Amino acid sequence: MNRLRLERQIREVDAGSDTWRTIARAAPPWEVVRDGASAVLWNTREMTRIGTLEGVWASSVARYLNAMEPRSGLALAELLWLVGGHGNMADVQSQAHRLLTAMNVDAVT
């Protein structure tokens, strides 16, 4: 990959991280609670229902949404920011670990 293309991609990742940070900050904190065959998405700050997930994919979508709640969304934004030219490899690896921790994704053994 040539240097100009790499620099352009780094700038795009940097800009995208700012956009993603704005999106993650605007979302309320949530939790998905399974309720029989469906799952309920709750705003945990105001304890209000955001929506209900139903159908064959409800369980998988619930797990995904619980992993990608706003704290992990912000951790992803920080990782993208580091990749976008603001960090070294050690910073990127450390933030990637923080992201996986925020998502409650354990290492596969």
Sequence and secondary structure as in RCSB ss.txt:
>XXXX:A:sequence
MNRLRLERQIREVDAGSDTWRTIARAAPPWEVVRDGASAVLWNTREMTRIGTLEGVWASSVARYLNAMEPRSGLA
LAELLWLVGGHGNMADVQSQAHRLLTAMNVDAVT
>XXXX:A:secstr
  HHHHHHHHHHHHHHHHHHHHHHHHS  EEEEEETTEEEEEETTTTEEEEEE STTHHHHHHHHHHTSHHHHHH
HHHHHHIIIII  HHHHHHHHHHHHHHTT     
